[in-house]
Amino acid sequence: MALTRQNAGVWTSSGVGGIADELTRAETAMLRDDRGHGGGRPNTPRNVLGDRLEVCSLNPMTGFFRDGCCDTGREDIGSHTVCAVMTAAFLEFSKSRGNDLSTPVPEFGFRGLKPGDRWCLCAPRWQEALEAGQAPRVVLRATHEGALSHCSLADLKRFAVDLA
């Protein structure tokens, strides 16, 4: 099953298989390569540990590009780069700051988040929550290296769910 990106970063699936799937994935990945490398293979997105960026969540579907990853690009002004595990306290905090993530918005296909869901948060919001004592746990392997422009690695590690 191939994933293709349509308007506003929405992904849809088609029943095509085999090489067509591989080409479609490569083509859609190239759509996200806005770093000026022109054609060819896009750079592999990296997490805060320097490894390949892992999927944050497919259910609910998250990410600025709605592909399940906390990848980013020039158009992602909010820097949706921190893969966070939602808590009731954080959802209330976010709502109090004007970003209600828990209320469903059916017209946009958004079911609302609940505790335990993983979601790509804006790095500045995560930092704000940290400073307010409301930061949720994070998945470092699914947190894009771009988050380090707003958050320290030491702080992210203190809230990591995926460190041994």
N, C-alpha and C positions, 0 to 999 in steps of 0.2 A: 504494500500500500504506500503510495507516494504522498508526501506532504508538499503542498504548494502554497505560496504566500499570495494573498489577494489584497484588496484595499485595506489600508490602515494596519497592516501586519497580521491580518487574520489568516490562519492556516486552514486549508481544507484538504480532504483526502480523496484520492481517486483509486479505482480498482486496478490500475496498471501494475504490472510486476516486472521483475528482472532488471535489465539494463536501464529501462525507462525510469525506474525508481531511483537508480544511482544518478542518472543525469539530472533528474528533477531535484534531488537533494543538493547536488553540486551547483545547479543553477540558483536555487534559493539561497544557498550559503553565499554565493557571489553577490546576491542582492544586498547582503548585509556588509559587504566589504567596502566601506566608505572611507578607507584610509589612503586612497589615492594610489594604490598599487596597480590599478588598471588591469582588468582581465586576470587570467591565470588563477592560481589557488589563493584563496584568502588566508590571512594569518589565522592560526588556530587560537580561539579565545582561551585565555589563561585565568586560573583562579588565583586567590591571594597567596597560595603556597607555591605558585609557579608552575603548576601542572595543568593539564587540559581541563577546561571548565566542564563540570558534570551537570546533569539535569537537576534542577531544583524541584519542579513538580509538573506533572502532566494532568493531575486531577486534584485540585483545580489547575487549569492551564494558566501558567504565569509567564512572566518575562515581558519586557518592553515590546518584544517582537511576537509575543504570544506563541513561543515555540518551546516553552518549558524551561528555558535557560535564562540566567540573569546576565545575559550578554548586553552590550551597550553599543552605541554609535553616536555620531554627532547630533542626531535628532533627539536623542534621549536626554533632554535637558534636566530631568530629575535624577539621573543616574540610578536607575532601577537595578542595582548591582549586588545587594545583600540578600542572600537566600536565608530567610528567617523562618523559624517555627513559631506560628502564632500562639499567643496566650490570651486569656480573657483580659488580663491587665493591659497588655499592649493594645489590643483591639479597642478597649475603652480609651486609652491614652490617645490613640490615633484619631478616634472619633472626636475627642475633646479638642483636638487641634484642627478639626475641619475635614478630616479624611476618614469617612465612615466606611470601613472595609467589611463590616459584619452584616450590613443590611443588603439583602438581595436586590439586584437591579435587572429584572428579567429582560427588559428591552435591549440590554447589552449582553445577555447571556451570562450574567454574573450572579452566582447563587449566594454570594456572601461568604465570608471566611468564618471559620470557627476554630477554637483552640485545637492545636495539633496540625492544622494545615500548614504547608510550606508555601511561601510567597516571596517574590522578588521585591524587596522594599527599596525605596530611595535611600541611598546611603546617608544623606543629610538627616533624614527622618530617624534612621536608626541611631545616629549620633545624638540627636536631640533626645530620643528616648533614653539613651544611656545616661546622659547628663541629668535626666529627670528620674532616674532609678527605675525605668520601665522597659528597658531593652529586652527584646526576646532573644532566645538562643539562636545561633547561626550555624549553617552548614558550610564550613570553610571550603570544601571541595566544589561546592556549587556557587560560591561567592566570587564574583568577577574581580580581577585585580584592580579595576577602576575604582572600587570602593575605597582603596587605600588613599585616594585623593581627599577623602572626607573622614575616614576612620583609621585608627591605628591598628596594625596587625596584632599588637599585644592586647588591645581591648577586644577585638574580634575573637582571638584565641581564648580569652577568659570566658566567652559565652558560647564556645564551640560545642556542638553535639558530636562531632566526628573526630575528636582527638583521643588517642588511646591513653 
